[in-house]
Amino acid sequence: MANAMTKRQKDEFLDGIRHVKVYAALWVTLLEVLERYLETHDDIDTGTLYAVCTNFAPEELCDRVMNFVQQAQEKVKEFFPA
């Protein structure tokens, strides 16, 4: 048997879902930007990427993306040493 939610609980739950969807859309957009950047550049200029990121995404998300980029760079160097 399902528990009924109050209107307030339902609204908060829906707001949470929307928040997650917005962040997911921003992640996809940022990864698309990163992919396009790498298709045309041989190296990653993190300053440029961060500047682009902060134009349309919260700083907290940009920090997470840049952390992801740094980890990816380290893995690439580990698997494909120069």
C-alpha positions as CSV (number, residue, x, y, z in Angstrom):
1,M,0.0,0.0,0.0
2,A,1.4,3.3,-1.0
3,N,1.8,6.2,1.4
4,A,0.1,9.4,0.2
5,M,2.2,12.5,0.1
6,T,1.1,15.9,1.3
7,K,1.0,18.6,-1.4
8,R,4.1,20.2,0.2
9,Q,6.0,16.9,0.1
10,K,5.0,16.3,-3.5
11,D,6.0,19.8,-4.5
12,E,9.4,19.4,-2.7
13,F,9.9,16.0,-4.4
14,L,9.1,17.5,-7.8
15,D,11.4,20.4,-7.2
16,G,14.2,18.0,-6.3
17,I,13.6,16.1,-9.6
18,R,13.8,19.3,-11.6
19,H,17.0,20.3,-9.9
20,V,18.6,17.0,-10.7
21,K,17.4,17.3,-14.3
22,V,18.9,20.8,-14.7
23,Y,22.3,19.6,-13.3
24,A,22.2,16.6,-15.6
25,A,21.5,18.8,-18.6
26,L,24.4,21.1,-17.6
27,W,26.7,18.2,-17.3
28,V,25.8,17.0,-20.8
29,T,26.3,20.5,-22.1
30,L,29.7,20.9,-20.4
31,L,30.8,17.5,-21.7
32,E,29.7,18.4,-25.2
33,V,31.8,21.6,-25.0
34,L,34.8,19.6,-23.7
35,E,34.4,17.1,-26.5
36,R,34.2,19.8,-29.2
37,Y,37.2,21.6,-27.7
38,L,39.3,18.4,-27.7
39,E,38.3,17.7,-31.3
40,T,40.0,21.0,-32.3
41,H,42.9,21.3,-29.8
42,D,45.8,19.0,-28.9
43,D,45.9,20.0,-25.3
44,I,43.5,21.2,-22.7
45,D,43.7,24.8,-21.6
46,T,41.9,24.5,-18.2
47,G,41.7,28.3,-17.8
48,T,39.7,28.6,-21.0
49,L,37.5,25.7,-20.2
50,Y,36.7,27.1,-16.8
51,A,35.9,30.5,-18.2
52,V,33.5,28.9,-20.7
53,C,32.0,26.8,-18.0
54,T,31.3,29.6,-15.6
55,N,29.5,31.6,-18.3
56,F,26.5,29.3,-18.1
57,A,26.9,27.0,-15.1
58,P,27.3,27.4,-11.3
59,E,30.9,27.6,-10.1
60,E,30.3,24.4,-7.9
61,L,29.4,22.4,-11.0
62,C,32.4,23.9,-13.0
63,D,34.7,22.9,-10.2
64,R,33.4,19.3,-10.4
65,V,33.8,19.3,-14.2
66,M,37.4,20.6,-13.9
67,N,38.1,17.9,-11.4
68,F,36.7,15.3,-13.8
69,V,38.9,16.8,-16.6
70,Q,42.0,16.6,-14.4
71,Q,41.3,13.0,-13.5
72,A,40.8,12.1,-17.2
73,Q,44.0,13.8,-18.1
74,E,45.9,11.7,-15.5
75,K,44.3,8.5,-16.7
76,V,45.3,9.3,-20.3
77,K,48.9,10.0,-19.3
78,E,48.9,6.7,-17.2
79,F,47.6,4.6,-20.1
80,F,49.4,6.4,-22.9
81,P,52.8,7.7,-21.5
82,A,54.5,10.2,-23.8
